[in-house]
Amino acid sequence: MTTESHEATAAWRELLDTLRGLDESFMTGPKSVTDDRHIADGYRMIATTLGVALDTYLFADRSRPRWLEVNSPFRPDRRWGGDNTDAIYYMCPVDPARRYRISGNRGDSVYFSVTAYNEPSPGAWSDRIVAILRDDDLDFDEDGNFSFDFGPEPDAAVLMTRDYQADPSVGRPVTWTIEALEPPDPFRHGEAETAAALRAGAAWLRTMFAILPLAVGVKNADVHRLGHETAMAANEFADPYQVPDANFGWSARDACYAYGSFDLAEDEALVITHRPPGCRFWNLVVWNQFMAVPGVSDARSSVNGSTAVPNSDGSVTVVVSRGMTSHPNSLTTLDYPRGNLAFRWFLADQVPARPEVMLVDVAEAPTTVS
């Protein structure tokens, strides 16, 4: 039997062909990036997304579930699909016909939840939120422990946890366990299963790089797009929106989002002001064009409702520049000249107004709250 007649061999080579062509999304065409760090970021994002795809599809077992870390402020290899420095996400593929028990401890979380998503076809990104349980739906003992059962839940293919911290460098993260309540399926990792998993992983990768890199837009344009798209104009935000149940990707149902971009010279800064609605948590994050925070532990690339210093009227002003300024809510792009910005508000009383943005000389940026 030749290698070409093996299904796993064919699927492996299809995955290699997919990987071979992914860089076309950022090296050629209308979305191509130009600076050397974004080129490097593109290849790093291929590696990151491949790791998530293999964990989720090749090595996961829906009858022997385990949480897979897919987004973390502490791991540069786990920053994808809407990264931020305040949250830790886990994912777990599940069988919609099975029952599971999910347990843990709330730690110092400001907000946490478990969301169930569908899977339209193997490896396809979700287009519908099936169910969501958040911390205020649960009962806790005096030590912060919780436990609940999930399923059977028709169409539930993937669970994703969200744990938002005021400061994850010191806060205790939520601890998670999951167990299937029925006996596991017979163990088998044959060619058919492996080939299907490799093809699902390749589909996952192709979707990611059909989206990436995000556009930055041009200065002084006045066209905007709603949703998980950045404003078409540089140095602006699109209108905030509330996530619906039917939504492509892995958005949180109880969040509002607003996306923008920056295009800054060395002597320029963005002065961003918004009025946070009543909400459980909000943050503003600096992204590169691959939805990843290019930050490191000794730089400040995000601000949230716990760390921001408000103005006297309750609004919050943030100064974004390629370096750092003396403003209490100063954020750095780590000298990236171009990139993206993301606001999120969890359990907001109302959809926030669009953040106001001014492009100024960095020497004229405010240095104190008003």
C-alpha positions, 0 to 999 in steps of 0.5 A: 500500500502506498503512502498516498492511499492512506487517509491520514497521509492525505489529510496531513499533506492537506494540512501542510498545504494549508500552512504553506499558503496562510502567509498569503493573507498578510504578505500579499494582496490588499491586507498585506502588512508592511513593517517587519514586526507585523510580518513576524507577528503573522508567522507567530500567529500561524504557529499560535493558531496551529497549536490551538487547532491541534489541541482542540481537534487532534488531541481532544476527546469529547468523552474524556474532556479536559480544559485546554488553555487557549488565551492567556496573558502569561503565554505568548503562544496562547494569544489569538482571536481577541487577546487581552491582558486581563483574561484567561480562556479555556476551551473544551470540545463536548458531545451534545448527547453527553452529560458533564459536571463542571466544578471549580473555585471563583478565585478573585475573578471579577467576571466569569462564565461558560459559553456553549457554541455550535459547530456548523461543520468540523473545524468551522467557527461557531455561528450561534451561541447555544447556552451561557452560564455566568457566575451570578447563575451559580451557587457558591459555598463559603470558600467560593467553590461551585459545581453544576451539570451541563448537557445533554445540549443539542448543538453544543460542540464547544465550551469556552470559559472566560475569567476576567481579573482586575489584575491577573498578575496578582489575582487568583484565577478561576480553577476549572474541572470537567468530567463526563458523567457517562463511561467514555467511548472505546479508545481509538485513534485510527486513521479515520479519526486522525484524518478527520481531526487534521482536516478540522484543524486545517479548516480552523486555520483557514478561517482564522487567516481569512479574517486576519490581518485586521485592517487599520484604514486610512487617516481622515476617512469617515466610513465605519463598519459595525461588529468584529470589524475595525473602523475603516478610518484610522484613529477612530472607533466603530459604533459599540454593539451588543453581541447577539445569539447568532454571531460568527466566531467566539464572542461573549453573549453578555458583552458589548464591543467597539473596535478601532485602529491607530496609525501614529507617527512617533510624535503623535498620540490618541486621546480616547474618552468614553463614559463607562456604563454601569457594567461588571467589567470593561477594558481597552486593549492595544492589539497588533493587526492579528488581534494579539496584545504585543505587550510584555509584563513590563509595559502597559498595553491595556487599562480596565475599570479597576485600574483606570483613573476616572475624570471628575465627571465619571468619564475615562480618558486614555492616552495611547502613544508609541511610547509612554506618557505621564497620564495616569491612563497612558498605554503604549503600542510598544512603538508599533506605528499601526495596529488595532484597539478593542473596547469590551464591556461585560453586563453593561446597563446599556450599549455605550456611546461611541468613544471619542478620539482626538489625534494630537501631538504627543507633547500636547496630550493631557498629563492629568485627569480632568 
